[in-house]
Amino acid sequence: MHSSVSDVFEQNLQEKKRLLQACQDERKVTTCSECEKMFECETRKAYVKAVYESMAKGEGGGFEF
């Protein structure tokens, strides 16, 4: 896997994490589970997607935890 591809996923993850933390700060919560909009939040959905993409590095497929 080419490192620049990995870097793209990591950069996206860091950007989504920054946006998520800014949202939490704005709402004065320390975790999304404290927010009443957790399940409908597009910021959180984008962060979760970025986490999975970062783990897969563009390879697709499922995850085993």
Backbone atoms as SQL, in Angstrom:
CREATE TABLE atoms (id INTEGER PRIMARY KEY, chain TEXT, resi INTEGER, resn TEXT, atom TEXT, x REAL, y REAL, z REAL);
INSERT INTO atoms VALUES
  (1, 'A', 1, 'MET', 'N', 0.858, -1.188, 0.000),
  (2, 'A', 1, 'MET', 'CA', 0.000, 0.000, 0.000),
  (3, 'A', 1, 'MET', 'C', 0.890, 1.233, 0.000),
  (4, 'A', 2, 'HIS', 'N', 0.624, 2.111, -0.885),
  (5, 'A', 2, 'HIS', 'CA', 1.393, 3.347, -1.015),
  (6, 'A', 2, 'HIS', 'C', 1.094, 4.256, 0.167),
  (7, 'A', 3, 'SER', 'N', 2.122, 4.834, 0.756),
  (8, 'A', 3, 'SER', 'CA', 1.941, 5.627, 1.977),
  (9, 'A', 3, 'SER', 'C', 1.083, 6.872, 1.755),
  (10, 'A', 4, 'SER', 'N', 1.085, 7.442, 0.547),
  (11, 'A', 4, 'SER', 'CA', 0.274, 8.646, 0.327),
  (12, 'A', 4, 'SER', 'C', -1.217, 8.330, 0.396),
  (13, 'A', 5, 'VAL', 'N', -1.611, 7.119, 0.007),
  (14, 'A', 5, 'VAL', 'CA', -3.010, 6.711, 0.134),
  (15, 'A', 5, 'VAL', 'C', -3.372, 6.643, 1.610),
  (16, 'A', 6, 'SER', 'N', -2.488, 6.043, 2.400),
  (17, 'A', 6, 'SER', 'CA', -2.688, 5.973, 3.842),
  (18, 'A', 6, 'SER', 'C', -2.795, 7.372, 4.431),
  (19, 'A', 7, 'ASP', 'N', -1.937, 8.263, 3.971),
  (20, 'A', 7, 'ASP', 'CA', -1.934, 9.636, 4.478),
  (21, 'A', 7, 'ASP', 'C', -3.260, 10.337, 4.205),
  (22, 'A', 8, 'VAL', 'N', -3.867, 10.088, 3.053),
  (23, 'A', 8, 'VAL', 'CA', -5.146, 10.703, 2.704),
  (24, 'A', 8, 'VAL', 'C', -6.215, 10.272, 3.697),
  (25, 'A', 9, 'PHE', 'N', -6.259, 8.989, 4.012),
  (26, 'A', 9, 'PHE', 'CA', -7.251, 8.495, 4.963),
  (27, 'A', 9, 'PHE', 'C', -6.992, 9.053, 6.358),
  (28, 'A', 10, 'GLU', 'N', -5.727, 9.150, 6.748),
  (29, 'A', 10, 'GLU', 'CA', -5.384, 9.684, 8.064),
  (30, 'A', 10, 'GLU', 'C', -5.725, 11.177, 8.149),
  (31, 'A', 11, 'GLN', 'N', -5.444, 11.919, 7.088),
  (32, 'A', 11, 'GLN', 'CA', -5.774, 13.350, 7.072),
  (33, 'A', 11, 'GLN', 'C', -7.281, 13.554, 7.166),
  (34, 'A', 12, 'ASN', 'N', -8.045, 12.747, 6.438),
  (35, 'A', 12, 'ASN', 'CA', -9.501, 12.841, 6.494),
  (36, 'A', 12, 'ASN', 'C', -9.997, 12.528, 7.896),
  (37, 'A', 13, 'LEU', 'N', -9.437, 11.487, 8.510),
  (38, 'A', 13, 'LEU', 'CA', -9.824, 11.114, 9.867),
  (39, 'A', 13, 'LEU', 'C', -9.544, 12.256, 10.841),
  (40, 'A', 14, 'GLN', 'N', -8.377, 12.853, 10.742),
  (41, 'A', 14, 'GLN', 'CA', -8.019, 13.942, 11.658),
  (42, 'A', 14, 'GLN', 'C', -8.939, 15.152, 11.471),
  (43, 'A', 15, 'GLU', 'N', -9.309, 15.445, 10.226),
  (44, 'A', 15, 'GLU', 'CA', -10.214, 16.564, 9.962),
  (45, 'A', 15, 'GLU', 'C', -11.601, 16.283, 10.556),
  (46, 'A', 16, 'LYS', 'N', -12.104, 15.069, 10.355),
  (47, 'A', 16, 'LYS', 'CA', -13.418, 14.717, 10.904),
  (48, 'A', 16, 'LYS', 'C', -13.386, 14.706, 12.430),
  (49, 'A', 17, 'LYS', 'N', -12.277, 14.285, 13.011),
  (50, 'A', 17, 'LYS', 'CA', -12.127, 14.294, 14.459),
  (51, 'A', 17, 'LYS', 'C', -12.143, 15.732, 14.985),
  (52, 'A', 18, 'ARG', 'N', -11.463, 16.626, 14.285),
  (53, 'A', 18, 'ARG', 'CA', -11.444, 18.039, 14.677),
  (54, 'A', 18, 'ARG', 'C', -12.855, 18.624, 14.644),
  (55, 'A', 19, 'LEU', 'N', -13.607, 18.310, 13.590),
  (56, 'A', 19, 'LEU', 'CA', -14.979, 18.805, 13.471),
  (57, 'A', 19, 'LEU', 'C', -15.874, 18.237, 14.572),
  (58, 'A', 20, 'LEU', 'N', -15.699, 16.956, 14.881),
  (59, 'A', 20, 'LEU', 'CA', -16.485, 16.319, 15.933),
  (60, 'A', 20, 'LEU', 'C', -16.193, 16.956, 17.283),
  (61, 'A', 21, 'GLN', 'N', -14.919, 17.184, 17.575),
  (62, 'A', 21, 'GLN', 'CA', -14.546, 17.794, 18.855),
  (63, 'A', 21, 'GLN', 'C', -15.057, 19.234, 18.944),
  (64, 'A', 22, 'ALA', 'N', -15.054, 19.950, 17.840),
  (65, 'A', 22, 'ALA', 'CA', -15.587, 21.312, 17.831),
  (66, 'A', 22, 'ALA', 'C', -17.089, 21.293, 18.124),
  (67, 'A', 23, 'CYS', 'N', -17.789, 20.318, 17.567),
  (68, 'A', 23, 'CYS', 'CA', -19.220, 20.176, 17.821),
  (69, 'A', 23, 'CYS', 'C', -19.467, 19.866, 19.293),
  (70, 'A', 24, 'GLN', 'N', -18.684, 18.945, 19.848),
  (71, 'A', 24, 'GLN', 'CA', -18.825, 18.600, 21.265),
  (72, 'A', 24, 'GLN', 'C', -18.557, 19.822, 22.145),
  (73, 'A', 25, 'ASP', 'N', -17.532, 20.578, 21.815),
  (74, 'A', 25, 'ASP', 'CA', -17.221, 21.801, 22.574),
  (75, 'A', 25, 'ASP', 'C', -18.381, 22.787, 22.508),
  (76, 'A', 26, 'GLU', 'N', -18.932, 22.961, 21.307),
  (77, 'A', 26, 'GLU', 'CA', -20.039, 23.899, 21.111),
  (78, 'A', 26, 'GLU', 'C', -21.268, 23.479, 21.928),
  (79, 'A', 27, 'ARG', 'N', -21.515, 22.187, 22.000),
  (80, 'A', 27, 'ARG', 'CA', -22.678, 21.674, 22.728),
  (81, 'A', 27, 'ARG', 'C', -22.384, 21.431, 24.213),
  (82, 'A', 28, 'LYS', 'N', -21.129, 21.662, 24.583),
  (83, 'A', 28, 'LYS', 'CA', -20.693, 21.485, 25.975),
  (84, 'A', 28, 'LYS', 'C', -20.910, 20.057, 26.490),
  (85, 'A', 29, 'VAL', 'N', -20.488, 19.090, 25.647),
  (86, 'A', 29, 'VAL', 'CA', -20.514, 17.681, 26.029),
  (87, 'A', 29, 'VAL', 'C', -19.109, 17.116, 25.835),
  (88, 'A', 30, 'THR', 'N', -18.796, 16.060, 26.557),
  (89, 'A', 30, 'THR', 'CA', -17.477, 15.449, 26.414),
  (90, 'A', 30, 'THR', 'C', -17.516, 14.201, 25.535),
  (91, 'A', 31, 'THR', 'N', -18.709, 13.719, 25.228),
  (92, 'A', 31, 'THR', 'CA', -18.874, 12.560, 24.367),
  (93, 'A', 31, 'THR', 'C', -20.199, 12.680, 23.624),
  (94, 'A', 32, 'CYS', 'N', -20.273, 12.094, 22.452),
  (95, 'A', 32, 'CYS', 'CA', -21.508, 12.177, 21.662),
  (96, 'A', 32, 'CYS', 'C', -22.691, 11.532, 22.378),
  (97, 'A', 33, 'SER', 'N', -22.428, 10.546, 23.206),
  (98, 'A', 33, 'SER', 'CA', -23.535, 9.866, 23.888),
  (99, 'A', 33, 'SER', 'C', -24.277, 10.798, 24.848),
  (100, 'A', 34, 'GLU', 'N', -23.689, 11.929, 25.185),
  (101, 'A', 34, 'GLU', 'CA', -24.352, 12.923, 26.039),
  (102, 'A', 34, 'GLU', 'C', -25.247, 13.866, 25.235),
  (103, 'A', 35, 'CYS', 'N', -25.207, 13.759, 23.926),
  (104, 'A', 35, 'CYS', 'CA', -25.946, 14.675, 23.052),
  (105, 'A', 35, 'CYS', 'C', -27.254, 14.030, 22.599),
  (106, 'A', 36, 'GLU', 'N', -28.335, 14.813, 22.644),
  (107, 'A', 36, 'GLU', 'CA', -29.645, 14.288, 22.254),
  (108, 'A', 36, 'GLU', 'C', -29.742, 14.010, 20.752),
  (109, 'A', 37, 'LYS', 'N', -28.821, 14.532, 19.943),
  (110, 'A', 37, 'LYS', 'CA', -28.861, 14.346, 18.491),
  (111, 'A', 37, 'LYS', 'C', -27.880, 13.278, 18.008),
  (112, 'A', 38, 'MET', 'N', -27.379, 12.464, 18.913),
  (113, 'A', 38, 'MET', 'CA', -26.326, 11.509, 18.578),
  (114, 'A', 38, 'MET', 'C', -26.661, 10.642, 17.361),
  (115, 'A', 39, 'PHE', 'N', -27.843, 10.092, 17.299),
  (116, 'A', 39, 'PHE', 'CA', -28.176, 9.142, 16.238),
  (117, 'A', 39, 'PHE', 'C', -28.535, 9.794, 14.914),
  (118, 'A', 40, 'GLU', 'N', -28.773, 11.086, 14.918),
  (119, 'A', 40, 'GLU', 'CA', -29.102, 11.775, 13.679),
  (120, 'A', 40, 'GLU', 'C', -28.003, 12.745, 13.243),
  (121, 'A', 41, 'CYS', 'N', -26.904, 12.763, 13.947),
  (122, 'A', 41, 'CYS', 'CA', -25.838, 13.737, 13.726),
  (123, 'A', 41, 'CYS', 'C', -24.969, 13.383, 12.514),
  (124, 'A', 42, 'GLU', 'N', -24.961, 14.261, 11.530),
  (125, 'A', 42, 'GLU', 'CA', -24.149, 14.037, 10.323),
  (126, 'A', 42, 'GLU', 'C', -22.655, 14.155, 10.623),
  (127, 'A', 43, 'THR', 'N', -22.281, 15.008, 11.576),
  (128, 'A', 43, 'THR', 'CA', -20.872, 15.152, 11.953),
  (129, 'A', 43, 'THR', 'C', -20.349, 13.845, 12.530),
  (130, 'A', 44, 'ARG', 'N', -21.124, 13.235, 13.407),
  (131, 'A', 44, 'ARG', 'CA', -20.733, 11.961, 14.011),
  (132, 'A', 44, 'ARG', 'C', -20.689, 10.856, 12.957),
  (133, 'A', 45, 'LYS', 'N', -21.683, 10.817, 12.071),
  (134, 'A', 45, 'LYS', 'CA', -21.710, 9.809, 11.007),
  (135, 'A', 45, 'LYS', 'C', -20.474, 9.932, 10.114),
  (136, 'A', 46, 'ALA', 'N', -20.087, 11.159, 9.785),
  (137, 'A', 46, 'ALA', 'CA', -18.904, 11.376, 8.945),
  (138, 'A', 46, 'ALA', 'C', -17.635, 10.927, 9.670),
  (139, 'A', 47, 'TYR', 'N', -17.567, 11.159, 10.974),
  (140, 'A', 47, 'TYR', 'CA', -16.412, 10.724, 11.761),
  (141, 'A', 47, 'TYR', 'C', -16.321, 9.198, 11.797),
  (142, 'A', 48, 'VAL', 'N', -17.440, 8.543, 12.071),
  (143, 'A', 48, 'VAL', 'CA', -17.452, 7.071, 12.127),
  (144, 'A', 48, 'VAL', 'C', -17.030, 6.500, 10.771),
  (145, 'A', 49, 'LYS', 'N', -17.546, 7.070, 9.689),
  (146, 'A', 49, 'LYS', 'CA', -17.168, 6.611, 8.343),
  (147, 'A', 49, 'LYS', 'C', -15.663, 6.789, 8.123),
  (148, 'A', 50, 'ALA', 'N', -15.121, 7.921, 8.545),
  (149, 'A', 50, 'ALA', 'CA', -13.686, 8.181, 8.384),
  (150, 'A', 50, 'ALA', 'C', -12.854, 7.195, 9.191),
  (151, 'A', 51, 'VAL', 'N', -13.340, 6.807, 10.378),
  (152, 'A', 51, 'VAL', 'CA', -12.634, 5.809, 11.191),
  (153, 'A', 51, 'VAL', 'C', -12.548, 4.495, 10.427),
  (154, 'A', 52, 'TYR', 'N', -13.670, 4.019, 9.892),
  (155, 'A', 52, 'TYR', 'CA', -13.677, 2.761, 9.142),
  (156, 'A', 52, 'TYR', 'C', -12.808, 2.840, 7.898),
  (157, 'A', 53, 'GLU', 'N', -12.884, 3.956, 7.172),
  (158, 'A', 53, 'GLU', 'CA', -12.060, 4.126, 5.977),
  (159, 'A', 53, 'GLU', 'C', -10.580, 4.129, 6.337),
  (160, 'A', 54, 'SER', 'N', -10.230, 4.746, 7.442),
  (161, 'A', 54, 'SER', 'CA', -8.848, 4.777, 7.898),
  (162, 'A', 54, 'SER', 'C', -8.354, 3.371, 8.244),
  (163, 'A', 55, 'MET', 'N', -9.231, 2.584, 8.861),
  (164, 'A', 55, 'MET', 'CA', -8.862, 1.214, 9.223),
  (165, 'A', 55, 'MET', 'C', -8.675, 0.348, 7.968),
  (166, 'A', 56, 'ALA', 'N', -9.532, 0.540, 6.973),
  (167, 'A', 56, 'ALA', 'CA', -9.510, -0.275, 5.752),
  (168, 'A', 56, 'ALA', 'C', -8.466, 0.218, 4.748),
  (169, 'A', 57, 'LYS', 'N', -8.083, 1.483, 4.844),
  (170, 'A', 57, 'LYS', 'CA', -7.128, 2.096, 3.915),
  (171, 'A', 57, 'LYS', 'C', -7.551, 1.903, 2.464),
  (172, 'A', 58, 'GLY', 'N', -8.868, 1.973, 2.238),
  (173, 'A', 58, 'GLY', 'CA', -9.381, 1.877, 0.869),
  (174, 'A', 58, 'GLY', 'C', -9.565, 0.475, 0.355),
  (175, 'A', 59, 'GLU', 'N', -9.306, -0.525, 1.162),
  (176, 'A', 59, 'GLU', 'CA', -9.405, -1.921, 0.730),
  (177, 'A', 59, 'GLU', 'C', -10.830, -2.450, 0.741),
  (178, 'A', 60, 'GLY', 'N', -11.739, -1.786, 1.459),
  (179, 'A', 60, 'GLY', 'CA', -13.123, -2.254, 1.536),
  (180, 'A', 60, 'GLY', 'C', -13.243, -3.515, 2.364),
  (181, 'A', 61, 'GLY', 'N', -14.401, -4.112, 2.364),
  (182, 'A', 61, 'GLY', 'CA', -14.603, -5.339, 3.118),
  (183, 'A', 61, 'GLY', 'C', -15.057, -5.078, 4.527),
  (184, 'A', 62, 'GLY', 'N', -15.263, -6.142, 5.258),
  (185, 'A', 62, 'GLY', 'CA', -15.746, -6.044, 6.627),
  (186, 'A', 62, 'GLY', 'C', -14.622, -5.962, 7.635),
  (187, 'A', 63, 'PHE', 'N', -15.008, -5.792, 8.865),
  (188, 'A', 63, 'PHE', 'CA', -14.043, -5.719, 9.956),
  (189, 'A', 63, 'PHE', 'C', -14.373, -6.790, 10.963),
  (190, 'A', 64, 'GLU', 'N', -13.344, -7.345, 11.533),
  (191, 'A', 64, 'GLU', 'CA', -13.514, -8.296, 12.623),
  (192, 'A', 64, 'GLU', 'C', -12.869, -7.698, 13.854),
  (193, 'A', 65, 'PHE', 'N', -13.652, -7.559, 14.917),
  (194, 'A', 65, 'PHE', 'CA', -13.141, -6.961, 16.148),
  (195, 'A', 65, 'PHE', 'C', -12.945, -8.028, 17.191);
